[in-house]
Amino acid sequence: MRRLFFKIELSAGPCANGIDRLAIRPYPEELEQRIEWQGQPLLLRPVKPEDGQAHVAFFNALDPEDVRYRMFIRIRELQPSQLARFTQIDYDREMAFIATRRRPDGGCETLGVARVVADPDNDQAEFAIIVRSDLKGQGLGRVLMSKLIDYCRSRGTREMAGEALPHNTRVLNLVNKLGFDVKPSSEDGTMHLHLDLAASPMRR
């Protein structure tokens, strides 16, 4: 399985700055969703190319161990090619949702990212998720995963799949609660995560 490298997403409009390129397909504004989380408003939305600087800030706020859990290797900083890959996506077959919150100075900060990349036939979508290290255990991962699952179902994707390290208990527990099958991989010592999207939706 092709392994998804670290994904990040951020804010739009007054919350966006930095790289200013157009995505392959027009930005799907209809997928934006405003919610309340931990008593404060959040915006869940697709990533944009101009989210580059906020993406870097999000990465820099992660603990090294969380980066290793997400990317399976230790990385100290994002390279320009990685940053472009994470923020300039093809909305036709890839989606990256970011959770953003407004800062006191009027800007926006990224709190978490969830991403899927579908195969050409839209049969299987490989997913990945990461939440800012200081916000783990507060339900944001579940919010992002639920958004991702609903999106894949709406597109008719048949299944979602991913990988996690065996010690990444937070992700393993999260996907288990959302109905994923979790099994050891026979290839490289990781855990294989799989969800049949044709099954009845899980109660959340």
ChimeraX attribute file (.defattr): number of C-alpha atoms within 10 A of each C-alpha:
attribute: neighborCount
match mode: 1-to-1
recipient: residues
	/A:1	9
	/A:2	8
	/A:3	12
	/A:4	18
	/A:5	15
	/A:6	23
	/A:7	27
	/A:8	32
	/A:9	31
	/A:10	33
	/A:11	27
	/A:12	19
	/A:13	9
	/A:14	10
	/A:15	19
	/A:16	20
	/A:17	18
	/A:18	12
	/A:19	16
	/A:20	13
	/A:21	12
	/A:22	13
	/A:23	16
	/A:24	11
	/A:25	10
	/A:26	10
	/A:27	16
	/A:28	12
	/A:29	10
	/A:30	8
	/A:31	12
	/A:32	14
	/A:33	13
	/A:34	12
	/A:35	13
	/A:36	9
	/A:37	14
	/A:38	9
	/A:39	7
	/A:40	9
	/A:41	13
	/A:42	19
	/A:43	22
	/A:44	25
	/A:45	26
	/A:46	28
	/A:47	31
	/A:48	27
	/A:49	25
	/A:50	24
	/A:51	26
	/A:52	25
	/A:53	15
	/A:54	23
	/A:55	26
	/A:56	18
	/A:57	12
	/A:58	21
	/A:59	22
	/A:60	15
	/A:61	13
	/A:62	15
	/A:63	12
	/A:64	16
	/A:65	15
	/A:66	17
	/A:67	19
	/A:68	15
	/A:69	19
	/A:70	23
	/A:71	18
	/A:72	18
	/A:73	11
	/A:74	13
	/A:75	12
	/A:76	9
	/A:77	11
	/A:78	14
	/A:79	11
	/A:80	11
	/A:81	8
	/A:82	14
	/A:83	21
	/A:84	17
	/A:85	16
	/A:86	22
	/A:87	24
	/A:88	22
	/A:89	21
	/A:90	16
	/A:91	17
	/A:92	12
	/A:93	15
	/A:94	15
	/A:95	23
	/A:96	28
	/A:97	28
	/A:98	30
	/A:99	29
	/A:100	25
	/A:101	20
	/A:102	17
	/A:103	10
	/A:104	7
	/A:105	6
	/A:106	10
	/A:107	16
	/A:108	22
	/A:109	21
	/A:110	28
	/A:111	25
	/A:112	26
	/A:113	30
	/A:114	27
	/A:115	27
	/A:116	25
	/A:117	24
	/A:118	21
	/A:119	13
	/A:120	10
	/A:121	10
	/A:122	15
	/A:123	12
	/A:124	22
	/A:125	24
	/A:126	21
	/A:127	25
	/A:128	25
	/A:129	24
	/A:130	25
	/A:131	25
	/A:132	19
	/A:133	18
	/A:134	11
	/A:135	12
	/A:136	14
	/A:137	12
	/A:138	12
	/A:139	13
	/A:140	20
	/A:141	25
	/A:142	18
	/A:143	17
	/A:144	22
	/A:145	21
	/A:146	17
	/A:147	17
	/A:148	22
	/A:149	19
	/A:150	12
	/A:151	16
	/A:152	22
	/A:153	16
	/A:154	9
	/A:155	10
	/A:156	13
	/A:157	20
	/A:158	18
	/A:159	20
	/A:160	23
	/A:161	21
	/A:162	22
	/A:163	27
	/A:164	22
	/A:165	19
	/A:166	15
	/A:167	11
	/A:168	16
	/A:169	10
	/A:170	12
	/A:171	22
	/A:172	21
	/A:173	12
	/A:174	16
	/A:175	19
	/A:176	15
	/A:177	14
	/A:178	17
	/A:179	18
	/A:180	21
	/A:181	16
	/A:182	19
	/A:183	14
	/A:184	15
	/A:185	13
	/A:186	9
	/A:187	9
	/A:188	8
	/A:189	12
	/A:190	18
	/A:191	21
	/A:192	21
	/A:193	23
	/A:194	22
	/A:195	21
	/A:196	17
	/A:197	20
	/A:198	11
	/A:199	10
	/A:200	8
	/A:201	13
	/A:202	11
	/A:203	7
	/A:204	8
